[in-house]
Amino acid sequence: MTKIIDLYFLLANGLITVKPFAVMYLRTLIILISSFLLGCSGDEFKKHANSENRNTHPLNSDSFWELSKEPDLIIHSSNNDSGVQLYRASDGRILDNNKILIANSGLSQVLLFDSAGVFLKQTGQEGRGPNDFAEFSNIKIHELGAQLLLTDNSNHRAHFFDYDLNYQATLNYPKADDHGRLALIDTTINGNLIFLASQGGGYLRGQDGDLIEMYRSVFSFNPSTNQIQRITSLPSRRRMVLKIDENTSFPFIPFDKNPILLAYQANTFLVSSSVHPKISILNSLGEPVDSIYYNAPMVLTKDVWQSYKSEIEDWENEAHKKRYRVFYNKPLPLNKYVPSIDEIIVDANCYLWARRNRIDTSLPQKWDVLNTNGDWLGVIEVPSHFTITDIGNTYVFGYTTESGDEEFRKYALLKN
């Protein structure tokens, strides 16, 4: 499925900017919008519609998938021939044409490699002009049919590129009343852009010890019509007002959970907002239509609270130590359980991967995998310091600092 967006409409409404020499090119240019989840359509995750699907045991616990022991491909600073140091990488994707795109956010750059990891091209620099990225933009990659959309959230915008990494246009983000700045988090199969924003504009105040409830709104933006729609509101990490001497701060309540949201289809969203191992399914209006619950282990907060508090003694900043010693000794409204899920990803087969929260980050990661019927298939172990950015049919791609330097790795996904 594709959607055609008229660039002249976007230009006239101030939603995009382009290089002057590209004006003539715009006479014929259209952007074909689809989603990297293009295959995730139809009746996926609808088998148990309007009833909670509870999985007590994984279907394939004894013979499930695993990653290869060694990566098939490694890309790092010394072998990419680009002269670019990988620094604070934020995303990486094996594109539909098998080229590899890496968001090198620490240097405000995007790097392109061939399928063998041979460097081809780089673009971007720190700044606010066309093809620039802000220092702390945490660039994310979205494949949109014939185009790539690379986020520049700190500059409140995103850039369009073709698959050869040639700059095409810049999309300026819309605004929403009574909210903070919008951050682009996903795209839908029908070409809409999904944003998150803090309610109330992020303005914080109160008396010492006051609890501040925090919420994030989800917005859907249609670039063709310049229409923005608020879909739903999700609870996020609470804060407490902390006053010490003449200083006021607003630390987060430990073990609270920020909502995790993915656009699954044109009219479906997957949300993890509970401390439980549960995925909620929302329709296009933000209404819950289903939920998937699987019986993954849960950790009681009281069992880890003392060790969690003791970690502040290893901090170097004495002012932070003082602040959090006071904060942690207040009667905090802690959840009974540590949040079960800290990340969700949809793979090339539309299967849902949910990473279990780890108290000890030196241990291997455990990802629970659910199929499109919502069945809990099993658990996959992933190296402890490996950040997954892309899951294909036969591979898992991401980055790590295990060797001391940042590097991207491609592991084979072995399906037993």
N, C-alpha and C positions, 0 to 999 in steps of 0.2 A: 504494500500500500504506500502511496506517495501523496504528497501535498505540494502544490505549486504556490510559492510566495512571490508576489510581484515586488521586485526591488525598488521600482519607482514609487510604489505606495510607501514603502519603508523610508525611502529618502525624503519624500515630501512631508512626512510626519516627524522628521527629525530622529527617527529610530536607528538609522544607520548613517555612517560616514564612509566615504570611499576616497581613494587617491584621485587627484584631478585627472590623470591620464586614463582613468578607468571609466570616465563618463560615457564615452562612445560605446564601450563594451557593454554598458548597462542596457543598451537598446535591445539586446537579444538575450541578456543573461537572466536566467531564472534559477532559483534554488529549489531543488527537489528535496523535500523533507520526508524522511522516514525515521526509523529508530533502529539502534543496534539490536533491539528486541523485536525486529520485524517479524520473526517467526512466532512470537508469543502472542498469538491471537486466537480467536475462536472460543473454546470452552475450557481453557486451562484454569485450574484452581476453582472449578465450578461443580465438581462432583458432589460436594457436600454443601451446596448452597443453602443458606439460611439455617444451618445447623453446625454446631461446633464439631470439628473433626479432631478427636483425641487419639493420639498414637501412643500406646503404652510400650511397645517394643519396635525397634527398627526391623524392617523386613529382611535385610541382608547383613546382619551384624557379624556373621562369621566369614563372609566372602565378599567384601565390598571393595570399592575402588581404592587405589593408592597412588601416590606420586612416585616417579622413578627415583632411585637412590641418588643419582647424580643428574644435574641439569643437562639438557641437550644443547643449550646456548647460554653464554654469559656475555653481557655487554658491560664494560667498565671503562674508566677513564684512560687506561693504558692501552686498550685494544680498539678504541673506536676511531682512531686516526683523525679526530676532529679538532684536537687541541683544546677541547672543552672538558672541564672538570665536572663530573656529575655532583650536584650539590642540592640538597633538600628536594629530591625528586618527589613529585606529588601524584603522578599518574603515568601509565604506560599501556599501550594498546597494540595488539597485532591486528592490523586493518584488514578489510575485506580483500584487498589486493596483496596480502601477505607482507607488506612493508610494516615496519615497526616504528611507532611514534612514541617519543618519551617527553614528558613535561618536566623540564629541568628548572623548577620554580625558583630555586635559590639564586639563579643567574638570569631569571626572567626570559628563558629561552625554551624553544621546542626543537627537538632533534629528530631527524628522519633517518632510518636505516633500512637496508634491504633485508630479505628474509634470513640471510646468513649473518646478520649483525654488522655488515659493512656500512660505514657512515656514508650518507648521501648528501645531507643538507641540514642547515640550521637556520632558524629565524627567531626574531624577537630580541628585545633589550628592555632594560628598565626605563619606564617613562609613561607618558600619558598620550603620546601621539599614535597614529595608525600603526598597527603591528607591534605596539609596545605592551608590556605587562607591568603592573605594579609590583613592588618588591615582595609584598606579602599576599599575592593573589592566589596562591595555591592552585595553580592551573589544572583544570580538568578537561578531559577529551570526550567529545560526543561525536559519533559518526551519524551524519544526517544525509543519507542517500548519496548524492554526488559531492557533498561538501563535508568538511569537518567544522565543528563549532568548538572553539577553545575559550574557556571562561577566563575572565579578568575581573573577578568579583570585587577586588579592592578598588578598581577604577569604575565599578558599577556598569560593566559592559561585557560583551563577548565578541570574539573575532571569527569571521568566516574565512576558511582556506579551502583550496582544492586538495586533492590527494597527493599532489606533488609539493605541497606546502607553499603554494603561492597565495599571498594575501589577496582577499577579495573585498571584504567589507567589514564594518564594525556595527554591531547591534547595541544600542544604548538601552539599559534596563528601564522598565517603567517604574513608577512610584506608587505607593499605597498609603492612603491617609492613616495617621495614628499608628504607624509601624516604622521600625527601623529600616535600614537599607536592605533591599531584596538581594538574596544570593541565589544564583541559578544552581539547582542541584540535579536536574534530570530533564529529559525530553520525552514526549509521548509519540506514539506511532502516527498520530494524525497531525504532527508538526507543532503542537503546543509546547511551551516552555514552562517548567515547573520551578517555582521559587519558594524559599522559606524566608520569613522575616519575623523578628521579635515584636510582639504586641506592645503598644505603648511607647514605641520608639526607643526602648532600652533605658528609659529614665528611671533611676533608682533613688529612693529616699525612705526615711523612717527612723524610728527610735531604736536604741540599742536593744538587741534581742528580738526585734520584729522579724517575722518570717515573710518573705516576699515570694508569692506564687508567680511562676514564670510560664508563659505560653508562646508558642510559635504558630503563626498562621501559614497555611499552604495556599499558594496562588497558582492559577493556570493562566498563562498569557498567550493570546493568539496574535502572532506578529502580522498576519494578513489584515486583520480588522482593528488592530491596536486596542483590543478589549482584554481587560484583566478581570479575573473572577476569583474571589476568595472561596476556596473549597471547604476548608475545615480548620479547626484550631486544635493543636496538640499540646499537652502539658510537657514542659521541659524542666531542666534542673532548677530546683528552688535555691534561693539565696537567703542569707540572714544578714541583718544589719549588725555590724560589729564596730563598736566605738572604743578605742583605747587612747587615753589621753585626749589629744585634740584631733586625732586621725579617725576617719570613718572609712570602712571598707565593706564589701558585700560578698563574702566568700560563698561558694556553692556548698550545699549540703552534701556530705560524702555519700557515695553509693546511690545518688539519684541518677536518673536516666534521661538522656536527651533522646527525642524521637528519631527513629531511622525510617526513611520513606523512599520507596522506589516506584516509579511509574511502570507498571507491568504491561498494560495494554492501553489502547486509546481511552478506555473508560474504567480502568482498574488501577488501584494503588495498593501496594503491600506496605504495611506499617508494623514496626516493632516499637511499642511505647510502654510496655509493661515490664516489670521485673521478672515475669514468668517466661518460660520458653513457649512463646505464643506469637503468631503472626496474624494480624488483623487484615482483612480484605475490605477495602472501601470502594464504593462506586464513584462515578464522576462528580457527584454532589457531596462527597465526603461522608456518605452514610455507610455504616458497617453492614455488610451483607453476608459475611462469613468470617470464620476464624479457624486457624489451624493450631492445635496444641500438641506438643510431643513431650514425652516424659524424660527430658534430659535432666541430669543432676542439678540441684540447686544448692547454693551455699548460704548458710545463715550468717547474717551480718555480725551477730554477737561472737561468732567463732573467729572472726578475722579482725575485729575492731581494734583490739589492743595492739596487735602487730602493725596494723595500718597507722595508728597514731604514733607509734615509735619511730616511723620512718622520717619524721620531721627532724630528728636529732642528727641525721646525716646531711641536712641541708647546710649550705655555706652561708646563706644570707641570714644574719642574726635577727634582723627586723622581721623577716618572714617567720622565723622560728618563734619569736615572741608572740606574734599575732596568732599563729595557729595553735600554740599551747593554750592560749586563752580560749580560742574558738572551740577546740576539741574537748575542752572541759565544761562547756555549756551543755545543758540538757537538749541535745539535738534530736529532731524528729526523724530518726533513721528508719529506713524501710526494714522490714523483717528479713528480707533476702537481698543479696547482692544481685544486680541485674544479670539475667542469664545470657542475653544476646548483646554483643557490642558491634556487630556488623552483619549486613546481609548483602548478598550478590546474586544476580540471576545469570546463569551460564548460557552458552550458545544453544542448549537444548531446552531452555526455559525452566530448568530445574533451579530450585531455590537453595542457596548455601547460606547457613547461619552460623556465625562463629561464636563459640562459647566464651564468655568472659573469663579471664584468667587473673587470679590474684598474684600468682607467681609467673611473671612474663618470661622467665627462663625456660619454662616447660613448653613442650610442643603445643601448637594450636590444635584445637579440635573443632572441626566444622561438621555440623549436621546437614544432611542433604535430603530434600523433599522433592518428590516428583510433581508433575502437573496435576495429579489427582489429590495432592496434599498428603500423600503417604510418606512416612518417615523411612527412608531407604537405609541409612546407615551413617557412620561417622568416618571422616577422613582426617588423618593427622598431617599437619603441615609444619615445616621447621619453625622454630620459635620466633626468629626475628625476620621472617619473610612476610612482606606486605603484598597481598594479592591485588592486582589491578585488572586482570582480564582472565576469564575462564572460557576456553574454547571446547570443542568436542573432544579433542585429543591432547590438550595441553592446559597448563596453568602458568600464568605469566605474572611477574611482579618484581619487587626490588628488596634488597637486604643490605645490611651493613655488617654482616657476619665476619667478613674478611678484614674489617677495619675501614674500608672505603665503600662508598655506595656502588652497587652494581645491580643490573637487571638480570634475571634468570628465567629461562623457560624450561619447565619440567614436563615430562610426558605424563599424561593422565592415564593410568593403567586401569582398565575396567575389567574386573574379573568375571 
